[in-house]
């Protein structure tokens, strides 16, 4: 005869694995590390400074 399983526990275990797979997919699709965010911000700031330095006059609106 086969093993007796608790259907409630089996259902919850399957839900947990499905949720974990969805979380992995979302991390791959949307996730970036804090270091990646900081590197991007630093690069953006550096580029803005380079563009601002290229102007001959102050760019304030009058």
Secondary structure, DSSP 8 states (H G I E B T S, - for coil): ------HHHHHHHHHHHHHHHHHHHHHHHH---HHHHHHHHHHHHHHHHHHHHH-SS-----
